[in-house]
Amino acid sequence: MEYHRIHKIFRASILLKGAYSLIELIAGLILLVVSSNTIVSTVRSIFQHELLEDPHDLFANYLINFFSSFSLKLFIAWYLIIHGVIKLGLISALWRKKIKAYPIAIGIFIIFLIYQIYKYILTPSIILIILSVLDVLIIILIYIEYGHIKRYGTLKD
């Protein structure tokens, strides 16, 4: 495939990765701002009918207990915020063609990929497979772009 097309795919993929990272960051901030009580109340209202029929409903009670755990909510919020900020910083540096960002991005995205695979082993999910495949493609595109820039210098878009 002609390099110019690969370059356009690279640029589009990092824009999508940046948008996804921004969503992670916003979700993390919302989790920090929204109180655990609000989340638990919302979950209770969603499952109110189920709990009236069966107060011992495993799924509904599991979700209520899950969202009642403040430390878990805090962990998820900070995980999303840190994950989003790191990726947004890398995407910004890649967009501006900062040469040192390419190997750093490859390394960090590989670490995130390994963690996603670990999460998949614990709790299989088609979403994790899709995200992992997309991350592998982005890592490959970063590697190709980095090799081209090292060989020929930066391109003008």
C-alpha positions in Angstrom: 0.0 0.0 0.0 1.2 3.5 -0.9 2.8 5.2 2.2 0.6 8.3 1.8 -2.5 6.2 2.3 -1.0 4.5 5.4 -0.2 8.0 6.7 -3.8 9.1 6.3 -5.0 5.9 8.0 -2.5 6.6 10.8 -3.8 10.1 11.3 -7.4 9.0 11.3 -6.6 6.2 13.8 -4.9 8.5 16.2 -7.8 10.9 16.0 -10.2 8.1 16.9 -7.8 7.0 19.7 -7.8 10.6 20.9 -11.6 10.8 20.9 -11.8 7.5 22.8 -9.2 8.8 25.3 -11.2 12.0 25.8 -14.3 9.9 26.5 -12.3 7.9 29.1 -11.1 11.2 30.7 -14.7 12.7 30.8 -16.1 9.4 32.2 -13.5 9.4 35.0 -14.2 13.0 35.9 -17.9 12.3 36.0 -17.3 9.3 38.3 -15.3 11.6 40.6 -18.0 14.2 40.7 -21.1 12.0 41.0 -21.5 10.7 44.5 -21.7 7.0 45.2 -25.2 7.5 46.7 -26.4 9.0 43.4 -25.1 6.0 41.5 -26.6 3.5 44.0 -29.9 5.3 43.9 -30.0 5.2 40.1 -29.2 1.5 40.1 -31.8 0.8 42.8 -34.5 2.7 40.7 -33.6 0.7 37.6 -33.9 -2.6 39.5 -36.7 -1.5 41.8 -39.3 -3.8 40.1 -36.9 -6.8 40.3 -36.2 -6.2 44.0 -39.9 -5.9 44.8 -40.5 -9.3 43.2 -37.3 -10.9 44.7 -35.5 -8.9 47.4 -32.6 -11.5 47.1 -32.2 -11.1 43.3 -28.5 -11.9 42.8 -27.8 -9.6 39.8 -29.6 -6.5 41.2 -28.0 -6.9 44.6 -24.6 -7.5 43.1 -24.8 -4.2 41.1 -26.0 -2.3 44.1 -23.1 -3.7 46.2 -20.7 -3.1 43.3 -21.6 0.6 43.0 -21.7 1.0 46.8 -18.0 0.3 47.0 -16.5 3.8 47.1 -13.0 2.6 46.8 -13.8 0.7 43.6 -15.5 3.7 42.1 -12.6 5.9 43.0 -10.2 3.3 41.5 -12.2 3.2 38.3 -12.4 7.0 38.1 -8.7 7.5 38.6 -7.8 4.7 36.2 -9.9 6.3 33.5 -8.5 9.7 34.2 -4.9 8.6 34.2 -5.4 6.3 31.2 -7.1 9.1 29.2 -4.6 11.8 30.1 -1.6 9.6 29.2 -3.1 8.6 25.8 -4.2 12.2 25.0 -0.7 13.4 25.7 0.8 10.7 23.4 -1.8 11.3 20.7 -1.0 15.0 20.8 2.7 14.4 20.5 2.2 11.9 17.7 -0.1 14.4 15.9 2.7 17.0 16.1 5.2 14.4 14.9 7.5 14.6 18.0 10.0 11.9 17.1 10.6 10.8 20.8 6.9 10.2 21.2 6.8 7.3 18.7 8.8 4.7 20.7 7.2 5.9 23.9 3.7 5.5 22.5 4.5 2.1 21.2 5.8 1.0 24.6 2.9 2.4 26.5 0.3 1.1 24.1 1.9 -2.3 24.4 1.7 -2.1 28.2 -2.0 -1.1 27.9 -2.5 -4.0 25.4 -1.0 -6.5 27.8 -3.3 -5.2 30.6 -6.3 -5.6 28.3 -5.3 -9.1 27.5 -5.0 -9.8 31.2 -8.4 -8.3 31.8 -9.8 -10.5 29.0 -8.4 -13.6 30.6 -10.1 -12.7 33.8 -13.4 -11.6 32.3 -13.8 -12.5 28.6 -15.5 -9.7 26.6 -15.9 -9.1 22.8 -15.3 -5.4 23.5 -11.8 -6.1 24.9 -11.0 -8.2 21.9 -12.1 -5.4 19.5 -10.2 -2.8 21.5 -7.1 -5.0 21.6 -7.1 -5.7 17.8 -7.5 -1.9 17.2 -4.6 -1.2 19.6 -2.4 -3.7 17.7 -3.3 -2.0 14.4 -2.5 1.4 15.9 0.8 0.1 17.3 1.7 -1.2 13.8 0.7 2.1 12.2 2.8 4.1 14.7 5.8 1.8 14.0 5.4 2.3 10.2 5.0 6.0 10.6 8.1 6.2 13.0 10.2 4.2 10.5 9.2 6.5 7.6 9.9 9.6 9.6 13.3 8.2 10.7 14.2 7.3 7.1 12.8 10.3 5.2 12.1 13.0 7.8 8.7 14.5 8.6 5.9 14.7 6.0 3.8 17.7 5.3 0.1 16.8 5.6 
